[in-house]
Amino acid sequence: MRSGQVVLDVEGLRMSYGTNEVLRDVNLQVRQGEVLCLLGPNGAGKTTALEILEGFRTRSAGRVEVLGADPAHGDERWRARVGVVLQSWRDHGNWRVRELLAQLGAYYTCYSTEEIERPWDIGELIAAVGLTAQAEHRVRTLSGGQRRRLDVAVGIVGRPELLFLDEPTAGLDPVARREFHDLVDQLAGEQHTTILLTTHDLHEAQKLADRIVILTGGRIVADGTARELAQRIAGEDEVRWSQGGERFVKSTPESTRFVHELFQRHGEAIADLEVRRASLEDTYLSLVRTTAAEPAEAAR
Ligand SMILES: Nc1ncnc2c1ncn2[C@@H]1O[C@H](COP(=O)(O)OP(=O)(O)OP(=O)(O)O)[C@@H](O)[C@H]1O
């Protein structure tokens, strides 16, 4: 998945709000078609980083290139190629769902290309985000989760090449969450949309992301697939079993192979087998605790 061209390139990004230095030295490259999850504790600077990449916030220092342009100077054509789902916005209460999406979608028509017809067909889009039953409802009458689905629809109505999603599944019920995951898979798989999203749900990150980036202490402290991160920091898998009335525990980086060999050697004598794989959660907690324990100067 890392073979596509670089669509997002960040080097030495810094951001301060007054004396509060939030981003200290962020370096990141994202390739076309990647789904990248940005993780980090509350206040780590994820939204700030996203807002800079989206061109909504001016950075203090560093080089940022998004779809070949500096987002601080992105023109309308550039903006039409970028989709944004913010944490929350509460406008357009009087509009009906279909009417609002058609109105917003019309803006993108002139930005169609030979490869990408803009906007998304509104009926198809409404179905894709699961709002068909509410298509003629006024926005202010939607529930929180339905509103979040609409936020996602607004973000993708122009068929963006690059999509930023800030906590897209916050407040969604399990069914809506699953549908959203399918939609992300569809956007990345069929439309090759590059997706950068933030979440606090590690299972979601594990499920959706080709690559996970952990931001804490103003820097990226880990970058890799869920499995790579789990193993690199949390360590090895743990295999437990009993044999002849005795309990055994073995730590191994290759639990599948180990279990295979165990059964080859001892067959039916093996009982109570359990495999605990190194988890992303272990890694995440360990990294975030380490950074939180460091004095700010040490992290610089
Ligand atoms: N407009 C602003 N003015 C001043 N400080 C701000 C502003 N926006 C964010 N901050 C501060 O910057 C830091 C990072 O905030 P940000 O919202 O980027 O974090 P986050 O990682 O998205 O957090 P969360 O997971 O809680 O959404 C916090 O200390 C916050 O108080």
The ligand as a Tripos MOL2 file, in Angstrom:
@<TRIPOS>MOLECULE
LIG
   31    33     1     0     0
SMALL
NO_CHARGES

@<TRIPOS>ATOM
      1 N1         -7.5020   27.8650   19.0060 N.pl3     1 LIG1
      2 C1         -6.6930   27.5270   19.9970 C.ar      1 LIG1
      3 N2         -6.1050   28.4590   20.7670 N.ar      1 LIG1
      4 C2         -5.2570   28.1380   21.7800 C.ar      1 LIG1
      5 N3         -4.9410   26.8620   22.1150 N.ar      1 LIG1
      6 C3         -5.5050   25.8910   21.3830 C.ar      1 LIG1
      7 C4         -6.3910   26.1460   20.2960 C.ar      1 LIG1
      8 N4         -6.7910   24.9700   19.7680 N.ar      1 LIG1
      9 C5         -6.1720   24.0010   20.4730 C.ar      1 LIG1
     10 N5         -5.3960   24.5480   21.4550 N.ar      1 LIG1
     11 C6         -4.5510   23.8070   22.4010 C.3       1 LIG1
     12 O1         -3.6530   23.0290   21.6430 O.3       1 LIG1
     13 C7         -3.4800   21.7460   22.2260 C.3       1 LIG1
     14 C8         -3.8230   20.6730   21.2020 C.3       1 LIG1
     15 O2         -5.2190   20.7110   20.9120 O.3       1 LIG1
     16 P1         -5.8710   19.8220   19.7610 P.3       1 LIG1
     17 O3         -7.3190   20.1420   19.7410 O.co2     1 LIG1
     18 O4         -5.0920   19.9940   18.5170 O.co2     1 LIG1
     19 O5         -5.6050   18.3590   20.3460 O.3       1 LIG1
     20 P2         -6.2540   16.9380   19.9460 P.3       1 LIG1
     21 O6         -5.1260   15.9790   19.9000 O.co2     1 LIG1
     22 O7         -7.0740   17.0830   18.7230 O.co2     1 LIG1
     23 O8         -7.1660   16.6480   21.1990 O.3       1 LIG1
     24 P3         -8.5310   15.7670   21.3750 P.3       1 LIG1
     25 O9         -8.1340   14.3290   21.2830 O.co2     1 LIG1
     26 O10        -8.9720   16.1450   22.7510 O.co2     1 LIG1
     27 O11        -9.4970   16.2010   20.2900 O.co2     1 LIG1
     28 C9         -4.3410   21.7270   23.4840 C.3       1 LIG1
     29 O12        -3.5140   22.0470   24.5780 O.3       1 LIG1
     30 C10        -5.3470   22.8370   23.2450 C.3       1 LIG1
     31 O13        -5.7330   23.4090   24.4500 O.3       1 LIG1
@<TRIPOS>BOND
     1     1     2 1
     2     2     3 ar
     3     2     7 ar
     4     3     4 ar
     5     4     5 ar
     6     5     6 ar
     7     6     7 ar
     8     6    10 ar
     9     7     8 ar
    10     8     9 ar
    11     9    10 ar
    12    10    11 1
    13    11    12 1
    14    11    30 1
    15    12    13 1
    16    13    14 1
    17    13    28 1
    18    14    15 1
    19    15    16 1
    20    16    17 2
    21    16    18 1
    22    16    19 1
    23    19    20 1
    24    20    21 2
    25    20    22 1
    26    20    23 1
    27    23    24 1
    28    24    25 2
    29    24    26 1
    30    24    27 1
    31    28    29 1
    32    28    30 1
    33    30    31 1
@<TRIPOS>SUBSTRUCTURE
     1 LIG1         1 GROUP 0 **** ****
